[in-house]
């Protein structure tokens, strides 16, 4: 039985205000063809189907249209688990209808593992069992106690995550003894390689060595760079199929195919085509102009990130837009490496680009302004991250 592992689609994502619906349409059309060509039996999507917990109508339409078309590819079962970007209730809401399409959605973790242990049958016998574990929100797996400090809270959270995995794997072994277990997850594994398109947040730094020994394949989501975990070829992040930022520009994008008869071997990798070209240009204005002239002959659309390392140019965006006229190039990001000399005279600190300001950077600036001791800053920043993570876990679609 052939299983395809993917994750982190982030349907509805934008890049610097540039909508990417056409790019997602092309990816999904290509993906449907792969399902047919490779004769896939089971599709696993390990979290972050959507980019936000309140996806746009078009992003939702892309998702449901894809699921409706999957039934024509020969795929017998689709298993979708929620990631930290997804709304658990949004994914779960249509689950009773989607079951008629052989689609199993797991938005929220259940203490009794209801609906999360899914047997895969071939020739009238169970050849493998999927333990479908979504992103484990703190409130779904443990009760927070008043007065917990940051270190205690994170330690107990990790323990609760490990306990949940041990529980569901043990229950699957009781129901289907001796059957290989395929386990999904959406968390940050210790030692994982992070791209600059990802803020890991509070997704529990989990050491996979603490997970149950009986896992035949661990299908992970969350990290956007494809990679194995803990030196095990059968513990894998599939990575995001699309480039989520210019920092992903050189990253290989792939989907993974495994066989129930060889789960502990290295899965087959299929490279995902680039549906929207991106390029980063760095140099002084003469070098930038030369590169834009070279790329401007392309018959394909290219999004650009430009860093001017030469003297400061006050109207950089306008100059670059003029250079890209009558081409298929579009500058999404432009930056001067040198500081604006006029601003430097008026202000002692450089003006921070608004797109780079985050709640955490504002909080850190405030601590520095108040001259808070460094060791205290470390504790306060850790507490701040915990609060932000808990706010992010709130599911606006739950009620």
N, C-alpha and C positions, 0 to 999 in steps of 0.2 A: 504494500500500500504506500503510495507516494503522498507526502505531506509538504505543503509549502508554508514557510515561516516568513512573515513580514511584520512590520510595525511602523509606528511614527509617521503616518501619512500626513497628519496635520492639515486635513482638508479645510479650506477657507483661509489658510495662512496668506499673509501679504509680506512683501519685502519692500520696506521703505515706501509704503503707501501704494505699491504696485500690486494690483490684484493678480492672482495666479490661477484663476479658474480654467483658462485655456490649457495651461500646463498640466493641471490635474486631469482634465478631460483626456489629454493625449496619453498620460501615464495609465489611466484606468483602461483605455482602449487597448493599449499595448499589453497590459496585465491580463486582460481577458483572453487575449490570443495566447499568452504564455500558458495559462491554465489549460487551454485546449491542446496546444502542441505537446506539453509535457505530461498530459493525461493525469493531472493532479486529482487525487481522491479527497483530500482534506485540506482546507485552507485555515491557517491560524493567523490572526491579526492580534499582536500582543500590545495593544494599548495605543493611546493618542491617535485615534482615528481622526478626530477633529482638532483644530488648533485652539479652540476655546470651548468653554462649557455651555455657551449659548451660540451655536453655529448659525450662520446665515441660512436663509431658505435655499440658496443655490448650493451651498456646501452639503446641506442635508439631502437635497435632490440628487446630487452626485453619488452620495453614499447609497441611498435606497435604489437608485437606478442601477448601480453596479451590482448590488445584491440580487436584484431581479434578473439580471443578465447572467449571473454566475450559474444558474440552474441549466443554462444551455451549453455549458462548457464541459459537462461530465463530472463536475465536482459533486461529491455525495454529501459533504458536510462542511459548513463554515462555522468557525468558533471565533467570536470576537470578544476580547476582554477590554475593560476600560483602562485608560492611563490617567496620569495626574491632570492632563489637560481636558479630559472628557468629563461630561456630566454623567454620573452613574445612572441617575433617574432617566435622563434623555435616552441613553442606550437601552435601558431596560424597558421603557414604556411600551414599545411595540413587540416585545419578545414573544408573546403568545401568538401574534400574527406571523412573525418571522419564522417560527418553528415549522410552519407549513412549507417554507422554502428551504427547510433543513439548515436554518441559521440559528445558532445558539449564541445569545448575547449574555455576558456576565458583567454587569455594571458595578454591582456592590458585592463585597465578600459576605458570605453567610456563615454564622458560627457552626451550623450543622452541615456545611458544604453542599446544601441543597442545589441541585442542577449543575454543580461545578465538576462533578466526576463523570466524564463522558466516555463511554466505551466506543472503540472503533472496531467494527466487525468486518471480517473478510472470510468468505466461504463458510458462513454460518457460525463462525467462532470469533471470539474477541482476540485481536492480534496486538492491541495496545490500548491504553487508557489515558485520556487527557485529564490532568488536574488543572482546570482553568482558573487561575488565580489572577484577579485584576490588581490594579494599584491598591495597596492596603492602606486605607485612611486610618489614622489613629483611633478615631471614635468607633470604627467598625471592629477593631481587634482587641481593644483594652479600655479600661476606665482610668482616665487621668485623675490622679490624686492631688488635692490642694497642697501647695507648699513644695512641689517638686522643683528642684533647680534644673538648669539646662542639661547638665551632665547626667543626672538621674533620669530625666525625661527621655533623653536620647537612648540611654542604655536600656530602659524598659521598653521603648519602642522597638529597638532591634530584637530584643528577646521575644516580644510579642509576634513580630514578623516571622522569626525562625520557628516559634511554637506553632504558628498557623500552618506553615509549610509541613512541619512534621505531622501535624494532625491530619491534614488532607491526604498526604501520602500514605499514612498508616490506614486511613479509612479506605482509600483506593485499593490497598493491598488486601484488606479484609474482603472487599466486594469482588475483587478480581485477582486472586492469589497467583503469583508467578508470572503476571502479565507485565510487560515493559511499561514504564510510566513516562509520559511526556508532560512536562510541567511548564506552565507559563508564568511570567512574572513581569513586573514593571517597577524597577527600582535601580538604584545606583550600586553596582557591585564594586567591592574594594579592588583597586587597581585598574578600573575601567578608564579608557582613554576618552576624554571629553573634548568635543569641538567647541569653537567659540560661539556657535549658534544656540548653545544650550546653557541654561542656568539650572544646576542640579537641585537647588533648593534643599528641602528637608526629606528627600526620598530615601532616608535610611541607608547609610553606608553598610552594606551587608557583605560579609565574607561568605562566599559560596561554599567554603569548606565546612561551614556550620549547617548547611542544608542536609536533608536526609541522603543516605548513601545510595538508595535504590533508584535515583533519577536516571533514566536512560538518555533523556534529552531535555535540556533546559532552554526554552524559547523565550528570550528576554526582549523587552522593549525599554525605551527611555533614552539610551545613549544613541546619538545619531551616526556614530562611526561604526561600521561593521567590525566585529572583533570577537575572539573567543574570550572566555573568562577563566581565571585560575589555572591557565595552561591546559584546559580541557577543550578539545575540539567539539565536543557534544554539548558544551555550555556556551550558547551564542547570543550575541546581540545581532539582529539583522541590520540595524541602522535604518535611517530614514531613506526612502527611495528617491526623494528629491533633495536638492541642495537647499538648506534652510537659511544660508547666509553666504556672503562672499568668503567667509572663513572656511566653508566647505568646498571651495572651488576645486581644490586638487584631490578631494576625497573620492574614493571609489564608492559607488552606490550599487547595492546588490539586493537580491532576494535569495533565500536559501531553500533548497529542496532536500528532504531526507526520506529515507525508506524505513518502514517499520522492521524490516529484516536486518538493518545495519544502523541502528540508531546511535551507537557509540562511535561510529566512524565520522570522518570529516564530511559535512553535508556538501552537496553540489551547490556551487555559487553561479548565479546568472547575473551579469552586469545589467544595470538599468540604463537605458539610453538617456542622453541629456536632452530634455525637451525644451529647455530655455538656456541658451548659452550665456555664460557670465565671464567677465574678465576683469582682472585688477591691473591697473596701470600705475606705475610709480616712477618718478623722475622729475627733472626740471621741465619747464614749459616746452622747450624745444623737443625733448624726448617724448613728452606726452603728445605733442602735435604729430610727431612722426608715427607713433603707435596708433593714434586715432586714424591717421591717413591710411595706414596698413589695414586696420580692422574695418575701415569704412567700405572696403570692396566686398565685404561679406554679403552673401545673399540671404543670410539668416539674421534674425534679431539677436542683438547682444546687449546685455545690461552691463554697465560699467561702474566700477569703483575706482576713483582716481585720487592719488595722493601726490600733491605738488611738493617736491623736496627742495625746490629752488626758492628764490625770493618770494615773499608774500605777494599774492595777487588778490586785490580787494574784490573784484567782480569775477571770481574764478568760475562760478556756476554759469554765468552768462557767456563767458569766453568759451567754455567747454560746449555749451549748447550750440553756439555758433559753429564750432568746429564739426559738430555732429549733424549739422543740417544736411538734408538730402541723403542721409544714410539710414541704416536700420539700427544705429547705435543710440542708446539712451543712458545718460548719466544718472544713476540713482544715488550715488554717494560721491561727494568731492570734499577735499580737505587740504588745507595748507599745513605743512609741517611747521613752518615758521610762524611765530606769533605776529599778530597785527601790531605794528609799531605804534600806531595811533592809540589803540586800546591799551597798550602796555604803559603809555604815558598817563592815560586817564585812570587806569586801575592797576594795582600791583599784581593781581592774579588774572590769568587768562580767562576769557569767557568760555564756559563749557558749552559744548554743542547740546542743544535741548534733547536730542534723540538719545544721548548717552547718559542723561540724568535718570537715576532710578531712586526708589524710596531709600535704598540702602546707602547710596552715595550721599544723599541729602542728610541722612542720619549721621553718617561718618563725619561729614563736614561740620555738623553741629557739635559733635563731641570734641573735634579738634578746636573749634572756635571757643568752646568752654574750657579748653585745656584740661580735659579729663585724663587722668593717669592711664598709661598704656595698658596695664594689666586689667584695669577696670573697663577700658574700652573693649577689650577682647570678650569679657563676660557680657557686656551690654549688647555688643553686636550679635553674639550668639543668641541671646534672648530675643533680640529684634527679629532675627531670621526665623526663629521658632514661631513668633507671633504672626509674621507675614505668611509663613507656610500654613498655619492653621486657618488664617483668613482665606487663603487660596483653596483650601479643602472644602469650604462651604459650597454646597450644591444649590445654586439659585433656582434650579428646575425641580427641586425635590418637592416643593409644595405648590 
